[in-house]
Amino acid sequence: MIRKIWHWRYELFLWKKESQAEEVNPERLKEELADVLTYSLLLAEKHHLDIFDIVLEKIRKNGEKYPVEKAKGTAKKYTEL
């Protein structure tokens, strides 16, 4: 499944300009997202991880790395803020 995620990421978006990325087939994208999300949920379950806790922790960490007053409106990496 990891191979499928890698394949999805590149097959649908690699080497495309931003405007072309908007032209992706919505049905195909939904199918691929379902695969990625299903795999993620199965992986979390296998390792006894709570997906809600994982997401909240990541949001908290991102808030520390990218404080709104420094990061809003920029695509800079947190080490460059």
N, C-alpha and C positions, 0 to 999 in steps of 0.2 A: 504494500500500500504506500510506503514511503516513495517508492519509485513512481507511483501514480501521481502523488502530490507534486513531485518534481516535474513530471511530464505535464501535468495540468498547468502549473505555473508558467512554464515556458511555452507550451503549445498555444495557449490562448493570448499571451501578452508579449512574449519576447520579440524584440526587434520592431515593435510597433510604436508609432508615435502616439502621443496622448490622445489625439483625435481618433486614431484608429482603434484604440483600446475601448472607446465608447461604442464602437460598431460591433462588438462581440455578440454572438448569437445568444440571446437571453436564455433560451431553453438549454443550450449546451452548458452555459455558465451555471445554471441552476443544478444540472446533473453533477457537474464537477464539484460544486460547493457542497452538495449533499454527500458526495464521497469523502471529501476532506473533513467535513463536520462529523460524519459517522465514524470515521477512523479516529478522530480526536476524542470523541466520547468513549469509544471502545478502549482506547489507550488509557484514558483517565480511569475508567472503571477497573481495568486490569491492575493498575497500580494504586488503587484505592484512594484516588485523588478527587476532591470535590471541585467540580468545574466552576461553581460560583465563587468559591474561595480563591481559586487560581486567578480568575478574571478580576476580582476586586483587588487582590494583591498586586496584579500587574498595573491596574489603574492607579493605585496608590504610588507605586514605584515611578510610573511615568509622571505623576504629578510632582514628585520630588526632583526628577531629572529635568523636567520641562515645565518650570513654573510659568504660569500664564503671563505674568508681567515681563518675562524675558523671552518666551517662546512664541507668543501669539503673533501670527503673521509672518513667520519665518520657517524655513525648512532646515535650518542649521541643526547639526548634531548637538546633543547636550554638552559635549566637551567644548563646543565653540560658542556657547551662549555667554 
